[in-house]
Amino acid sequence: MLPRSAWPGTTKYNATPECAEAAGELLGFEIANTARLGYLHQLRIDAYGAQHVHPDAPPIGPVFALNGLYMFLERGSGNLAVRTAHGIMANSYDDWPRLVPPARVGELTAYDVLTAGGVDEVESTLLRWARDVWESWPDAERETVRNLTLELVPERYFEHP
């Protein structure tokens, strides 16, 4: 349960105003600590996106969110490589599968990351949150994203095999 918020609702994500506010405050914390947390910028975006899939969202959104988690967590790719991969994928494919998220997408939330403590704690909690979200998706959905990524994204955008 989060404190009540007057934050405006969003149609892009399946999130309460309270959760959207926590995500916005987390972005502010990241910006204030860019030297330490900037390398996690895309990961934060993708963890939130994969955790808050709107039922009516275009199928490309969840695919991209999971692609970013996969590339960072399993392939070691950073912000620029993930964003480049998103561009490559968007320009070379258009038959996106409709991924179905689990009933509960991870235990941790943006609020948990935001309230973790100082920069060190926020960093480690954000990494745990991203992994928690990625691992909560069904194996078949993650495998679909892995296969699409390997099919569409050149190997040079992966830090390690």
DOKOL-904554 format. One record per residue: residue number from 1; x, y, z negated of N, C-alpha, C, O, CB in turn. Coordinates in steps of 0.05 Angstrom, whole numbers. Glycine has a CB too. Layout:
{rec NUM; {X; Y; Z}; {X; Y; Z}; {X; Y; Z}; {X; Y; Z}; {X; Y; Z}} ...
END
This chain:
{rec 1; {17; -24; 0}; {0; 0; 0}; {18; 25; 0}; {36; 28; -17}; {-19; 0; -24}} {rec 2; {12; 42; 19}; {28; 67; 21}; {11; 90; 12}; {-14; 89; 12}; {37; 71; 50}} {rec 3; {24; 112; 3}; {9; 136; -5}; {-8; 146; 19}; {1; 144; 42}; {28; 158; -15}} {rec 4; {-31; 157; 13}; {-49; 168; 34}; {-33; 189; 50}; {-16; 203; 39}; {-75; 180; 22}} {rec 5; {-40; 191; 76}; {-26; 209; 93}; {-45; 224; 111}; {-66; 214; 119}; {-5; 194; 110}} {rec 6; {-38; 248; 118}; {-53; 264; 137}; {-39; 263; 164}; {-47; 277; 183}; {-56; 293; 128}} {rec 7; {-20; 245; 167}; {-5; 242; 192}; {-25; 235; 214}; {-44; 219; 209}; {17; 220; 190}} {rec 8; {-22; 246; 238}; {-41; 240; 259}; {-39; 210; 268}; {-17; 199; 268}; {-37; 258; 283}} {rec 9; {-61; 199; 274}; {-61; 171; 284}; {-47; 169; 311}; {-42; 190; 324}; {-90; 160; 286}} {rec 10; {-41; 145; 319}; {-27; 141; 344}; {-41; 118; 359}; {-49; 98; 347}; {3; 135; 341}} {rec 11; {-45; 121; 385}; {-57; 100; 400}; {-36; 81; 412}; {-43; 60; 422}; {-74; 111; 423}} {rec 12; {-11; 89; 411}; {10; 73; 422}; {16; 48; 405}; {21; 26; 415}; {36; 89; 425}} {rec 13; {15; 52; 379}; {21; 30; 361}; {-3; 22; 344}; {-21; 38; 339}; {45; 38; 342}} {rec 14; {-3; -3; 336}; {-23; -13; 317}; {-13; -7; 289}; {-4; -25; 275}; {-28; -44; 322}} {rec 15; {-15; 18; 281}; {-4; 26; 255}; {-23; 46; 242}; {-37; 62; 255}; {24; 38; 259}} {rec 16; {-23; 46; 216}; {-38; 66; 200}; {-23; 92; 201}; {1; 93; 207}; {-43; 56; 171}} {rec 17; {-37; 114; 196}; {-23; 140; 194}; {-1; 139; 173}; {20; 151; 176}; {-43; 162; 187}} {rec 18; {-5; 125; 151}; {15; 123; 130}; {40; 109; 140}; {63; 118; 134}; {4; 107; 106}} {rec 19; {37; 88; 156}; {60; 74; 167}; {74; 92; 188}; {99; 92; 189}; {52; 47; 179}} {rec 20; {59; 105; 204}; {70; 123; 224}; {86; 145; 211}; {107; 153; 221}; {48; 135; 242}} {rec 21; {76; 155; 189}; {91; 176; 174}; {117; 165; 163}; {138; 178; 165}; {73; 187; 151}} {rec 22; {117; 141; 152}; {141; 129; 142}; {161; 126; 165}; {185; 131; 161}; {136; 102; 129}} {rec 23; {152; 117; 188}; {170; 114; 211}; {181; 141; 220}; {205; 143; 227}; {155; 101; 235}} {rec 24; {165; 162; 219}; {175; 189; 226}; {196; 199; 206}; {216; 210; 213}; {152; 208; 227}} {rec 25; {191; 194; 180}; {210; 202; 160}; {236; 185; 162}; {258; 196; 157}; {198; 198; 132}} {rec 26; {234; 160; 170}; {257; 144; 174}; {274; 155; 197}; {298; 156; 196}; {250; 115; 180}} {rec 27; {261; 164; 219}; {275; 177; 241}; {290; 201; 230}; {313; 206; 237}; {255; 185; 263}} {rec 28; {277; 218; 214}; {290; 241; 203}; {314; 234; 186}; {335; 247; 188}; {270; 257; 186}} {rec 29; {312; 212; 170}; {335; 203; 154}; {358; 194; 173}; {381; 200; 168}; {326; 180; 135}} {rec 30; {350; 180; 194}; {370; 171; 213}; {385; 195; 225}; {410; 195; 227}; {357; 154; 235}} {rec 31; {370; 215; 234}; {382; 238; 246}; {400; 253; 226}; {422; 262; 234}; {360; 258; 256}} {rec 32; {392; 255; 201}; {409; 268; 181}; {434; 252; 175}; {453; 263; 165}; {393; 271; 155}} {rec 33; {434; 226; 183}; {457; 209; 177}; {466; 195; 203}; {473; 172; 203}; {450; 188; 156}} {rec 34; {466; 210; 225}; {472; 199; 251}; {500; 186; 253}; {503; 166; 266}; {471; 221; 272}} {rec 35; {519; 197; 239}; {546; 186; 241}; {546; 157; 231}; {561; 140; 242}; {566; 202; 223}} {rec 36; {530; 150; 212}; {529; 123; 202}; {507; 106; 215}; {511; 82; 219}; {524; 124; 172}} {rec 37; {484; 119; 220}; {461; 103; 229}; {454; 105; 258}; {436; 91; 268}; {437; 111; 213}} {rec 38; {468; 123; 272}; {461; 127; 301}; {463; 102; 317}; {448; 99; 337}; {480; 147; 312}} {rec 39; {481; 84; 311}; {483; 59; 326}; {459; 41; 324}; {456; 22; 339}; {508; 44; 318}} {rec 40; {441; 47; 304}; {417; 31; 300}; {392; 44; 311}; {370; 35; 307}; {413; 26; 270}} {rec 41; {395; 66; 326}; {372; 82; 335}; {353; 65; 352}; {329; 63; 346}; {382; 105; 352}} {rec 42; {363; 52; 372}; {346; 35; 390}; {335; 11; 375}; {312; 3; 379}; {361; 26; 415}} {rec 43; {351; 0; 357}; {342; -23; 341}; {318; -15; 324}; {298; -30; 322}; {365; -34; 324}} {rec 44; {319; 9; 311}; {297; 19; 295}; {271; 22; 312}; {250; 13; 304}; {304; 46; 282}} {rec 45; {274; 33; 336}; {252; 37; 354}; {240; 10; 361}; {215; 6; 360}; {260; 52; 379}} {rec 46; {257; -9; 368}; {247; -35; 377}; {235; -52; 354}; {216; -66; 358}; {270; -51; 390}} {rec 47; {246; -50; 330}; {235; -64; 307}; {207; -54; 302}; {188; -69; 297}; {253; -61; 282}} {rec 48; {204; -27; 302}; {177; -16; 297}; {158; -24; 319}; {135; -31; 314}; {179; 15; 295}} {rec 49; {167; -22; 344}; {149; -29; 367}; {141; -58; 366}; {118; -64; 372}; {163; -23; 393}} {rec 50; {159; -76; 359}; {153; -105; 359}; {135; -112; 335}; {121; -132; 335}; {178; -121; 358}} {rec 51; {136; -95; 314}; {120; -100; 291}; {91; -88; 293}; {73; -97; 278}; {134; -89; 266}} {rec 52; {88; -69; 311}; {62; -55; 312}; {51; -56; 340}; {44; -35; 352}; {66; -26; 304}} {rec 53; {48; -79; 352}; {38; -82; 379}; {8; -77; 379}; {-8; -90; 365}; {43; -111; 389}} {rec 54; {0; -57; 394}; {-28; -50; 397}; {-41; -71; 416}; {-30; -77; 436}; {-32; -21; 408}} {rec 55; {-64; -82; 409}; {-77; -102; 426}; {-82; -94; 455}; {-82; -110; 473}; {-103; -111; 413}} {rec 56; {-86; -68; 459}; {-91; -58; 486}; {-66; -46; 500}; {-68; -35; 521}; {-113; -37; 485}} {rec 57; {-43; -49; 487}; {-19; -38; 498}; {-12; -52; 525}; {-17; -76; 528}; {5; -40; 478}} {rec 58; {0; -37; 543}; {11; -50; 567}; {31; -72; 559}; {46; -68; 540}; {24; -30; 586}} {rec 59; {31; -95; 573}; {49; -117; 566}; {78; -110; 565}; {94; -123; 551}; {44; -140; 584}} {rec 60; {87; -90; 580}; {115; -83; 581}; {126; -74; 554}; {149; -78; 548}; {120; -61; 602}} {rec 61; {109; -61; 537}; {118; -51; 511}; {129; -72; 493}; {152; -70; 484}; {95; -37; 498}} {rec 62; {113; -93; 487}; {124; -114; 469}; {148; -128; 482}; {167; -136; 467}; {102; -134; 463}} {rec 63; {148; -132; 508}; {171; -145; 521}; {196; -128; 516}; {217; -139; 509}; {166; -149; 551}} {rec 64; {194; -102; 520}; {217; -84; 516}; {226; -84; 487}; {250; -84; 481}; {211; -56; 525}} {rec 65; {207; -83; 469}; {214; -83; 440}; {229; -108; 433}; {250; -107; 419}; {189; -80; 423}} {rec 66; {219; -131; 442}; {233; -156; 436}; {259; -159; 451}; {278; -171; 441}; {214; -180; 442}} {rec 67; {260; -148; 475}; {285; -148; 490}; {307; -133; 475}; {329; -142; 473}; {281; -135; 518}} {rec 68; {299; -110; 463}; {319; -95; 448}; {328; -110; 423}; {352; -109; 417}; {307; -68; 440}} {rec 69; {310; -123; 410}; {318; -139; 386}; {336; -162; 394}; {356; -167; 381}; {293; -150; 372}} {rec 70; {328; -176; 415}; {345; -198; 425}; {373; -189; 433}; {393; -200; 425}; {331; -212; 449}} {rec 71; {374; -167; 449}; {400; -158; 458}; {418; -149; 435}; {442; -155; 436}; {397; -135; 478}} {rec 72; {407; -136; 415}; {424; -127; 393}; {431; -151; 375}; {454; -155; 368}; {409; -106; 376}} {rec 73; {411; -166; 366}; {415; -187; 346}; {429; -212; 356}; {445; -223; 342}; {389; -194; 334}} {rec 74; {424; -220; 381}; {435; -245; 391}; {457; -240; 412}; {473; -258; 416}; {414; -261; 403}} {rec 75; {458; -217; 424}; {478; -212; 445}; {498; -190; 438}; {517; -186; 453}; {464; -206; 471}} {rec 76; {493; -176; 416}; {512; -156; 407}; {512; -130; 423}; {531; -114; 421}; {539; -167; 408}} {rec 77; {490; -125; 437}; {488; -101; 454}; {480; -77; 438}; {464; -79; 419}; {469; -106; 477}} {rec 78; {491; -54; 444}; {484; -29; 430}; {463; -13; 444}; {451; -21; 464}; {509; -13; 426}} {rec 79; {459; 11; 433}; {438; 30; 443}; {438; 33; 473}; {418; 29; 486}; {441; 57; 429}} {rec 80; {461; 42; 484}; {462; 48; 512}; {457; 24; 530}; {442; 26; 550}; {489; 60; 519}} {rec 81; {468; 1; 522}; {463; -24; 538}; {434; -32; 538}; {423; -40; 558}; {481; -47; 527}} {rec 82; {421; -29; 515}; {393; -37; 513}; {376; -18; 529}; {358; -26; 544}; {383; -36; 483}} {rec 83; {381; 8; 527}; {365; 28; 543}; {370; 24; 573}; {351; 26; 588}; {372; 57; 534}} {rec 84; {394; 18; 580}; {400; 12; 608}; {385; -13; 618}; {374; -13; 640}; {430; 9; 613}} {rec 85; {385; -33; 601}; {371; -58; 607}; {341; -52; 611}; {329; -63; 629}; {375; -79; 585}} {rec 86; {330; -35; 594}; {301; -28; 597}; {297; -15; 625}; {277; -22; 638}; {292; -10; 575}} {rec 87; {314; 2; 633}; {311; 15; 659}; {314; -5; 682}; {298; -4; 701}; {332; 37; 662}} {rec 88; {334; -22; 680}; {338; -43; 700}; {313; -61; 702}; {303; -66; 724}; {363; -60; 694}} {rec 89; {303; -69; 680}; {280; -87; 679}; {256; -73; 691}; {241; -85; 707}; {275; -97; 651}} {rec 90; {251; -48; 683}; {227; -34; 692}; {228; -30; 722}; {207; -29; 735}; {226; -7; 678}} {rec 91; {252; -27; 734}; {254; -22; 762}; {256; -47; 779}; {257; -45; 804}; {278; -5; 767}} {rec 92; {258; -70; 766}; {261; -95; 782}; {240; -116; 777}; {243; -139; 787}; {289; -106; 776}} {rec 93; {220; -110; 761}; {201; -130; 754}; {174; -117; 747}; {174; -94; 736}; {211; -148; 730}} {rec 94; {152; -130; 753}; {127; -117; 745}; {105; -137; 737}; {82; -129; 732}; {116; -101; 768}} {rec 95; {112; -162; 734}; {92; -182; 726}; {96; -190; 697}; {101; -213; 691}; {94; -207; 745}} {rec 96; {94; -170; 679}; {101; -174; 651}; {81; -193; 638}; {57; -190; 641}; {101; -147; 637}} {rec 97; {91; -212; 623}; {73; -230; 608}; {61; -215; 584}; {73; -197; 573}; {89; -256; 598}} {rec 98; {37; -223; 577}; {24; -212; 553}; {32; -229; 530}; {23; -251; 526}; {-8; -211; 557}} {rec 99; {49; -218; 513}; {59; -232; 490}; {39; -228; 467}; {28; -207; 463}; {87; -222; 481}} {rec 100; {36; -249; 452}; {17; -249; 430}; {32; -249; 403}; {46; -269; 397}; {-3; -273; 431}} {rec 101; {31; -228; 388}; {46; -227; 363}; {33; -246; 342}; {10; -252; 344}; {47; -199; 352}} {rec 102; {49; -254; 323}; {38; -270; 301}; {19; -252; 284}; {19; -228; 287}; {60; -282; 284}} {rec 103; {3; -265; 268}; {-15; -250; 250}; {0; -231; 232}; {-10; -209; 227}; {-32; -270; 233}} {rec 104; {23; -238; 223}; {40; -221; 206}; {67; -220; 219}; {81; -240; 221}; {41; -231; 177}} {rec 105; {76; -196; 226}; {101; -192; 240}; {122; -183; 220}; {128; -159; 217}; {99; -172; 263}} {rec 106; {133; -202; 206}; {154; -196; 186}; {143; -187; 159}; {120; -179; 157}; {173; -176; 197}} {rec 107; {160; -189; 139}; {153; -180; 112}; {161; -152; 107}; {148; -138; 92}; {166; -199; 92}} {rec 108; {184; -143; 118}; {193; -116; 113}; {180; -96; 133}; {170; -104; 154}; {224; -115; 117}} {rec 109; {180; -71; 125}; {168; -50; 141}; {187; -25; 143}; {207; -25; 129}; {140; -42; 131}} {rec 110; {179; -6; 159}; {194; 19; 160}; {195; 32; 133}; {215; 45; 125}; {182; 38; 181}} {rec 111; {174; 30; 117}; {173; 41; 91}; {194; 28; 72}; {207; 42; 57}; {145; 38; 78}} {rec 112; {197; 2; 75}; {217; -12; 59}; {245; -1; 66}; {262; 2; 48}; {216; -42; 64}} {rec 113; {250; 3; 91}; {276; 14; 100}; {279; 42; 89}; {300; 49; 78}; {278; 14; 131}} {rec 114; {259; 59; 93}; {260; 87; 84}; {266; 89; 54}; {281; 107; 46}; {235; 101; 91}} {rec 115; {254; 72; 38}; {257; 74; 9}; {278; 56; -2}; {279; 51; -27}; {230; 68; -4}} {rec 116; {296; 45; 14}; {316; 26; 5}; {337; 39; -13}; {349; 26; -29}; {329; 14; 29}} {rec 117; {341; 65; -10}; {362; 79; -26}; {379; 97; -8}; {368; 111; 9}; {379; 59; -41}} {rec 118; {405; 96; -13}; {423; 113; 3}; {428; 101; 30}; {416; 82; 39}; {450; 115; -12}} {rec 119; {447; 113; 44}; {453; 106; 72}; {461; 76; 74}; {452; 62; 92}; {475; 123; 83}} {rec 120; {478; 67; 56}; {486; 38; 57}; {462; 20; 55}; {460; 0; 70}; {506; 32; 35}} {rec 121; {444; 25; 36}; {421; 8; 32}; {402; 10; 56}; {390; -10; 64}; {407; 16; 6}} {rec 122; {398; 34; 66}; {381; 37; 89}; {392; 22; 113}; {377; 8; 127}; {377; 67; 97}} {rec 123; {418; 24; 117}; {430; 10; 139}; {426; -21; 137}; {418; -34; 156}; {461; 16; 140}} {rec 124; {432; -32; 114}; {429; -61; 111}; {400; -70; 112}; {394; -91; 122}; {442; -70; 84}} {rec 125; {382; -53; 101}; {354; -60; 101}; {343; -59; 130}; {326; -75; 137}; {338; -42; 83}} {rec 126; {351; -39; 145}; {342; -37; 173}; {351; -61; 189}; {336; -71; 205}; {353; -11; 186}} {rec 127; {376; -70; 185}; {385; -94; 198}; {369; -119; 190}; {362; -135; 207}; {415; -99; 192}} {rec 128; {362; -121; 165}; {346; -143; 155}; {318; -141; 167}; {306; -162; 175}; {345; -144; 124}} {rec 129; {306; -117; 167}; {280; -112; 178}; {278; -121; 208}; {260; -135; 216}; {272; -83; 176}} {rec 130; {298; -113; 223}; {298; -120; 252}; {300; -150; 256}; {285; -161; 272}; {322; -106; 266}} {rec 131; {317; -163; 240}; {319; -193; 242}; {293; -206; 233}; {284; -225; 246}; {343; -203; 226}} {rec 132; {281; -196; 212}; {256; -206; 201}; {234; -204; 223}; {219; -223; 227}; {247; -191; 176}} {rec 133; {232; -181; 236}; {212; -178; 257}; {217; -197; 280}; {199; -211; 289}; {212; -148; 267}} {rec 134; {242; -198; 290}; {249; -215; 312}; {242; -245; 306}; {230; -258; 322}; {279; -213; 319}} {rec 135; {250; -254; 282}; {247; -282; 275}; {218; -289; 269}; {210; -312; 268}; {264; -289; 251}} {rec 136; {201; -269; 264}; {173; -275; 258}; {157; -280; 283}; {135; -292; 282}; {160; -251; 243}} {rec 137; {167; -272; 306}; {153; -277; 332}; {155; -307; 338}; {176; -319; 332}; {164; -259; 355}} {rec 138; {134; -319; 350}; {135; -347; 357}; {159; -353; 376}; {167; -337; 392}; {109; -356; 371}} {rec 139; {170; -377; 372}; {193; -386; 389}; {187; -383; 418}; {205; -374; 433}; {200; -415; 382}} {rec 140; {163; -390; 427}; {157; -389; 456}; {158; -361; 466}; {167; -356; 489}; {129; -401; 461}} {rec 141; {149; -341; 451}; {149; -313; 459}; {178; -303; 460}; {186; -289; 479}; {132; -295; 440}} {rec 142; {194; -310; 440}; {222; -302; 440}; {237; -314; 464}; {254; -302; 476}; {236; -310; 414}} {rec 143; {231; -340; 470}; {244; -353; 492}; {236; -340; 519}; {253; -337; 537}; {237; -383; 493}} {rec 144; {212; -331; 521}; {203; -317; 546}; {219; -291; 549}; {228; -285; 571}; {173; -310; 544}} {rec 145; {223; -277; 527}; {239; -252; 529}; {268; -258; 535}; {281; -244; 551}; {237; -236; 502}} {rec 146; {279; -278; 522}; {307; -286; 528}; {310; -292; 558}; {329; -282; 571}; {316; -310; 511}} {rec 147; {292; -308; 569}; {294; -316; 597}; {291; -293; 616}; {306; -290; 635}; {273; -337; 603}} {rec 148; {272; -275; 610}; {268; -251; 627}; {293; -234; 626}; {302; -223; 647}; {243; -235; 618}} {rec 149; {304; -230; 603}; {328; -214; 599}; {351; -225; 615}; {365; -211; 630}; {335; -211; 570}} {rec 150; {356; -251; 612}; {378; -264; 626}; {374; -263; 657}; {393; -262; 672}; {382; -292; 617}} {rec 151; {349; -265; 665}; {343; -264; 694}; {347; -236; 706}; {356; -234; 729}; {314; -274; 699}} {rec 152; {340; -216; 691}; {339; -189; 702}; {363; -171; 695}; {369; -152; 710}; {314; -176; 693}} {rec 153; {376; -176; 673}; {397; -157; 663}; {424; -169; 669}; {430; -192; 661}; {393; -152; 633}} {rec 154; {441; -154; 683}; {468; -163; 689}; {484; -169; 663}; {481; -156; 642}; {484; -143; 705}} {rec 155; {500; -189; 664}; {515; -199; 641}; {533; -177; 628}; {538; -179; 604}; {533; -222; 649}} {rec 156; {542; -158; 643}; {560; -137; 632}; {546; -121; 610}; {560; -107; 595}; {569; -119; 654}} {rec 157; {520; -123; 607}; {506; -108; 586}; {504; -124; 560}; {492; -115; 541}; {479; -101; 595}} {rec 158; {516; -148; 559}; {517; -164; 535}; {545; -162; 523}; {564; -167; 537}; {508; -193; 540}} {rec 159; {546; -156; 498}; {572; -154; 485}; {585; -181; 482}; {610; -184; 485}; {569; -141; 457}} {rec 160; {569; -201; 476}; {580; -229; 474}; {559; -248; 485}; {535; -243; 485}; {587; -236; 444}} {rec 161; {569; -271; 495}; {551; -291; 507}; {533; -305; 487}; {516; -322; 495}; {567; -312; 521}} 
END
